[in-house]
Amino acid sequence: MKVSLFITCLSDLVYPKVGEAMVQLLSGYGVKLDFPQVQTCCGQPAFNSGYWEEARGSALTLLEAFEDSDFVISPSGSCTSMIHHYYPKLFENDPTKLAKANRLVEKTYEFTQFLVQVLGVTDLGAVFPHKVTYHPSCHGSRLLGVKEEPMQLMKNIRDLQLVPLPHAEDCCGFGGTFAVKMCDISGAMVSEKSDHVLETEAEVLVGLDMGCLMNIAGNLSYRGKPVKVMHLAELLAEGVKLAHERT
């Protein structure tokens, strides 16, 4: 199968190691990956700000970039949910483009979805001897329904102590442009989220969306708290590497 990486803006420009971790993990299962160079932003910031025409232009680029792919995998529940829920809306008045949008929806998966639902992998043989807590990002858990997949993967990591995050379902306050337009409210929300992370006494905070993780990591760093923040793909890749070193 031809599997394409939709790496997203934040992962491409700020957190490239997330994409590298995905490649390392998937190649271990014989998945051949490509990275269409023409891909760009999914259009979510423009869409959420009411600039639908500009969002439509970005969406068209992705329709073309992934037209020949069998599967498209993204490290972001937020960007994946943009495709799933709003691309059909953007092209509802254009039958040809709507058909392309629906095909993209059918073959686009968030990273843990693809591992569990398509490859049937829940145990990568990883080892991670640390105390970890998990933040379920809003778009991934609520719009995509990605809830069990990351938990299945983490429960099969040897030596990992998974600690429940109090009020885990609460938003971290990022919300893209929300954090800019309503910074006071956003700041209060992320401070509360960080308080709950610190309650767990976890060494590592893990999640599926770099926007949320960047927001929480920034607040923890500002407060001088030594909690490591990782995307689940990074944690799994590190855990697989450690397992290989031990054997």
C-alpha positions as CSV (number, residue, x, y, z in Angstrom):
1,M,0.0,0.0,0.0
2,K,1.1,3.5,-0.8
3,V,1.1,5.4,2.5
4,S,1.6,9.2,2.5
5,L,2.6,11.3,5.5
6,F,0.6,14.5,6.1
7,I,3.0,16.0,8.5
8,T,1.1,19.2,9.4
9,C,2.6,22.7,9.9
10,L,3.7,22.4,13.6
11,S,5.3,19.1,13.1
12,D,7.1,20.2,10.0
13,L,8.3,23.6,11.2
14,V,8.6,23.1,15.0
15,Y,8.6,19.4,15.9
16,P,10.2,17.5,13.0
17,K,11.2,14.6,15.4
18,V,7.5,13.6,15.5
19,G,7.5,12.9,11.8
20,E,10.8,11.1,12.1
21,A,9.4,8.9,14.9
22,M,6.4,8.0,12.8
23,V,8.6,6.9,9.9
24,Q,10.9,4.8,12.2
25,L,7.9,3.0,13.7
26,L,5.9,2.4,10.5
27,S,8.9,1.3,8.5
28,G,9.4,-1.5,11.1
29,Y,6.1,-3.0,9.9
30,G,7.0,-2.8,6.2
31,V,5.0,0.3,5.5
32,K,6.4,2.2,2.5
33,L,6.0,5.9,3.1
34,D,6.2,8.9,0.9
35,F,6.0,12.6,1.6
36,P,4.3,14.7,-1.2
37,Q,6.3,17.9,-1.3
38,V,3.4,20.0,-2.5
39,Q,1.4,19.5,0.8
40,T,0.8,22.5,2.9
41,C,-1.5,23.7,5.7
42,C,-4.8,21.9,5.9
43,G,-6.6,25.3,6.1
44,Q,-7.9,25.0,9.6
45,P,-6.7,28.4,11.0
46,A,-8.3,30.2,8.0
47,F,-11.5,28.1,8.3
48,N,-11.9,28.7,12.1
49,S,-11.4,32.4,11.5
50,G,-14.2,32.6,8.9
51,Y,-11.9,32.8,5.8
52,W,-13.5,29.9,4.0
53,E,-12.3,30.8,0.5
54,E,-8.7,30.9,1.7
55,A,-9.2,27.6,3.6
56,R,-10.7,26.1,0.4
57,G,-7.5,27.0,-1.5
58,S,-5.4,25.1,1.1
59,A,-7.7,22.2,1.0
60,L,-7.5,21.9,-2.8
61,T,-3.7,21.6,-2.4
62,L,-4.1,18.6,-0.1
63,L,-6.7,17.0,-2.4
64,E,-4.2,17.0,-5.2
65,A,-1.2,16.1,-3.0
66,F,-2.8,12.9,-1.7
67,E,-5.0,11.9,-4.7
68,D,-3.0,8.8,-5.5
69,S,-2.3,7.7,-2.0
70,D,-3.9,4.5,-0.5
71,F,-3.6,5.9,3.0
72,V,-2.8,9.3,4.5
73,I,-1.4,9.4,8.1
74,S,-1.1,12.5,10.3
75,P,0.4,13.0,13.8
76,S,-2.4,15.5,14.5
77,G,-6.0,14.7,15.6
78,S,-6.8,18.3,15.0
79,C,-5.7,18.5,11.4
80,T,-7.1,15.0,10.7
81,S,-10.5,16.1,12.0
82,M,-10.4,19.2,9.8
83,I,-10.2,16.9,6.8
84,H,-12.9,14.5,8.1
85,H,-15.5,17.0,9.3
86,Y,-15.0,20.2,7.3
87,Y,-13.6,19.3,3.8
88,P,-16.9,18.0,2.7
89,K,-18.5,21.2,4.0
90,L,-16.0,23.3,2.0
91,F,-16.8,21.6,-1.2
92,E,-20.5,20.8,-0.8
93,N,-21.5,22.9,-3.8
94,D,-18.9,21.3,-6.1
95,P,-19.7,17.6,-6.8
96,T,-16.4,16.8,-8.4
97,K,-14.3,18.3,-5.6
98,L,-16.7,16.9,-3.0
99,A,-16.1,13.4,-4.4
100,K,-12.3,14.0,-4.0
101,A,-12.8,15.3,-0.5
102,N,-14.8,12.3,0.5
103,R,-12.2,10.0,-0.9
104,L,-9.5,11.8,1.2
105,V,-11.7,11.5,4.3
106,E,-12.0,7.7,3.8
107,K,-8.3,7.2,3.7
108,T,-7.0,9.7,6.2
109,Y,-6.1,8.5,9.7
110,E,-4.5,9.9,12.8
111,F,-1.3,8.0,13.6
112,T,-2.6,5.8,16.4
113,Q,-5.8,5.1,14.5
114,F,-3.7,3.7,11.6
115,L,-1.5,1.6,13.9
116,V,-4.5,0.0,15.7
117,Q,-7.3,0.0,13.2
118,V,-5.4,-0.6,9.9
119,L,-2.2,-2.4,10.9
120,G,-3.8,-4.2,13.9
121,V,-0.8,-3.2,16.1
122,T,-1.3,-2.6,19.8
123,D,2.1,-3.8,21.1
124,L,5.3,-2.5,19.6
125,G,7.5,-4.2,22.1
126,A,8.5,-0.8,23.6
127,V,10.0,-0.2,27.0
128,F,9.6,3.1,28.8
129,P,10.5,3.1,32.6
130,H,8.8,6.4,33.5
131,K,5.7,7.7,35.1
132,V,3.5,9.1,32.4
133,T,0.2,11.0,32.1
134,Y,-1.9,11.5,29.0
135,H,-3.8,14.5,27.7
136,P,-6.6,13.7,25.2
137,S,-6.8,16.6,22.9
138,C,-10.3,17.9,22.1
139,H,-10.4,17.4,18.4
140,G,-8.9,14.0,18.4
141,S,-11.0,12.6,21.2
142,R,-14.3,14.4,20.5
143,L,-14.4,14.9,16.7
144,L,-12.4,11.8,15.6
145,G,-13.3,9.6,18.5
146,V,-9.7,8.6,19.2
147,K,-9.9,7.4,22.7
148,E,-9.0,3.7,23.0
149,E,-6.2,3.5,20.5
150,P,-3.6,5.6,22.4
151,M,-4.6,3.8,25.7
152,Q,-4.1,0.4,24.1
153,L,-0.7,1.3,22.8
154,M,0.4,2.8,26.2
155,K,-0.9,-0.1,28.2
156,N,1.4,-2.5,26.3
157,I,4.6,-0.5,26.9
158,R,6.7,-2.3,29.4
159,D,7.7,-0.6,32.7
160,L,5.5,2.5,31.9
161,Q,3.5,3.7,34.8
162,L,0.4,5.4,33.4
163,V,-1.2,7.9,35.8
164,P,-4.7,9.2,35.1
165,L,-4.8,13.0,34.4
166,P,-7.4,14.7,36.6
167,H,-10.1,16.4,34.5
168,A,-8.4,15.1,31.4
169,E,-11.3,16.0,29.2
170,D,-10.9,19.7,29.9
171,C,-9.5,21.8,27.0
172,C,-5.9,23.0,27.4
173,G,-6.9,26.5,26.1
174,F,-4.9,26.5,22.9
175,G,-7.5,26.3,20.2
176,G,-5.3,27.9,17.6
177,T,-6.5,31.5,17.1
178,F,-8.4,31.3,20.3
179,A,-5.2,31.5,22.3
180,V,-4.4,34.8,20.5
181,K,-7.9,36.4,20.4
182,M,-8.8,35.5,24.0
183,C,-5.4,35.1,25.6
184,D,-6.5,35.8,29.2
185,I,-9.0,33.0,29.1
186,S,-6.6,30.7,27.2
187,G,-3.9,31.5,29.8
188,A,-6.2,30.6,32.7
189,M,-7.2,27.3,31.0
190,V,-3.6,26.2,30.4
191,S,-2.6,27.1,33.9
192,E,-5.4,24.9,35.2
193,K,-4.4,22.1,32.9
194,S,-0.8,22.4,34.0
195,D,-1.9,22.2,37.7
196,H,-3.6,18.9,37.0
197,V,-0.5,17.6,35.2
198,L,1.6,18.5,38.2
199,E,-0.9,16.7,40.5
200,T,-0.1,13.4,38.9
201,E,3.7,13.8,39.7
202,A,4.3,12.4,36.2
203,E,7.8,12.7,34.7
204,V,6.3,12.8,31.2
205,L,3.1,14.3,29.6
206,V,2.1,12.6,26.4
207,G,-0.5,13.5,23.8
208,L,-1.5,13.3,20.1
209,D,-1.5,17.0,19.1
210,M,1.6,19.2,19.1
211,G,-0.5,22.4,19.4
212,C,-1.9,21.3,22.7
213,L,1.4,19.9,23.9
214,M,3.3,23.1,22.9
215,N,0.8,25.1,24.8
216,I,1.1,23.0,28.0
217,A,4.8,22.7,27.7
218,G,5.2,26.4,27.4
219,N,3.2,27.0,30.6
220,L,5.2,24.3,32.5
221,S,8.5,25.7,31.3
222,Y,7.4,29.2,32.3
223,R,6.7,27.9,35.8
224,G,10.0,26.1,35.9
225,K,8.5,22.6,36.1
226,P,10.7,19.8,34.8
227,V,7.9,17.7,33.1
228,K,9.0,16.3,29.7
229,V,6.3,16.7,27.0
230,M,6.2,14.2,24.1
231,H,4.0,13.2,21.2
232,L,3.0,9.5,21.6
233,A,5.0,8.7,18.4
234,E,8.1,10.0,20.0
235,L,7.6,8.1,23.2
236,L,6.9,4.9,21.3
237,A,10.0,5.3,19.1
238,E,12.2,6.0,22.2
239,G,10.6,2.9,23.9
240,V,11.3,0.7,20.9
241,K,14.9,1.9,20.7
242,L,15.4,1.2,24.4
243,A,13.9,-2.3,24.0
244,H,16.4,-3.0,21.2
245,E,19.3,-1.8,23.3
246,R,18.3,-4.1,26.2
247,T,18.2,-7.1,23.9
